[in-house]
Every structure is written in structure tokens, then in C-alpha cells.
Amino acid sequence: MWKDLVRVFIEKNSQLNLSAIRDAKWIKIKHINDSIELNKILKIEEWKSVCDIWTGGGFPLLPLAISSPSVKFVWIDARRKKVDAVNDMIHKLWLKNAVCKRSRIEDFDEKFDFITARAVAHVDKLIPRSYKLLKKGWFFVLYKQYDDEEFSDLKNLCKKYKLKIIKKHKYCLFEWDIERVIYLLKKI
């Protein structure tokens, strides 16, 4: 299935410039492997609903939907071309558990068990805007480049929004890669 995702992504990316990464090898490493790194720390198939916000070119939404077919995935973005592009990729990959919806996060009123956000915005913008979408007792999953200042901001936001840092999973995708981190935050 990963080969199909790479093929469909390359095709769509050539039309719309969803990512600067165009080589199949690097799409697999930097987009797919990064997206499914979450599978190393959580059992996603036990989730019911996931909202991926500002997913860009379909990551982590598409790899997570492929690897967890029993989970409902919704992606929210306000940009029509990206929503149309990702919905087209969902259709071409025959994914029945994922859909993209065009909306501003502030205007969306559905609630989810999990919210994922991969390299989209600094936490001071991300958490206040998306907090209301998360059910109490459930989790934010933030894919970030590790940064001490942003981590400090995250700790302050956790106090303000009654979130608890459950896990801080640091990793690199390849030998000379930047240090990445996945934060798992629980809404308490």
C-alpha cells in the first residue's frame, strides 16, 4: 500500500505542489515513516475518531488511515485546493475511513478522541485554536521539531488548558536528521 500512496502523492504533488519532497525514497522516509512513527508509541487501532488538522499534503492522515482501517479519520483545512487534493488521494487509495472537510478549525464543532497535528504551527497558535475539538480525557498528538523554547511554551499552555504531557517521544528519521518529537497530551 505504501507504493500506492507514494505513486498517488507524486502524481498529485506534481499538479499542486503540496510538498517540496518529490523523490519516492524521501517521501517514504520523511512523510510516511514520520507519520507512522506514532505506531511505535500508541495502538491507534483502539481509537474511535481522529481529527488531523492542517495536514498539508495528507500526512500523517493518509499513512495513519492506511495502517488503521477501523479508525475514523477526519482532516480539517480551510484551503479548498488542499482539501480537494487529499480527498482525491483518499478516493484513489480506496480509503473508506478517511475524509477531508473544508473548514476553519474555529468554525468546526465536532469532537474527537484524538487530534493530530504534524509540523503545522507553533503550540501557542495550535492549542488555543484546536482545544475545543478534543473530548475530555482524550489526547493531542503533536509532531514537532524539538525546540527547547517551544517545549517551555507547551508546558505553560498545558497548565492553562488543563492538559498533561503523557509522553515525549524523541526520534530521528535517518542518521543526520533533525531531532523530532511526538508529544502526547491528555485533556484532563
C-alpha positions, 0 to 999 in steps of 0.5 A: 500500500505504501507504493500506492500512496507514494505513486498517488502523492507524486502524481498529485504533488506534481499538479499542486505542489503540496510538498517540496519532497518529490523523490519516492525514497524521501517521501517514504522516509520523511512523510510516511515513516514520520507519520507512522512513527506514532505506531511505535508509541500508541495502538491507534487501532483502539481509537474511535475518531481522529481529527488531523488538522492542517495536514498539508499534503495528507500526512500523517492522515493518509499513512495513519488511515492506511495502517488503521482501517477501523479508525475514523479519520477526519482532516480539517483545512480551510484551503479548498485546493488542499482539501480537494487534493487529499480527498482525491488521494483518499478516493484513489487509495480506496480509503473508506475511513478517511475524509477531508472537510473544508473548514476553519478549525474555529468554525468546526464543532465536532469532537474527537478522541484524538487530534493530530497535528504534524509540523503545522504551527507553533503550540501557542497558535495550535492549542488555543485554536484546536482545544475545543475539538478534543473530548475530555480525557482524550489526547493531542498528538503533536509532531514537532521539531524539538525546540527547547523554547517551544517545549517551555511554551507547551508546558505553560499552555498545558497548565492553562488548558488543563492538559498533561504531557503523557509522553515525549517521544524523541526520534530521528528519521535517518542518521543526520536528521533533525531531532523530532518529537511526538508529544502526547497530551491528555485533556484532563 
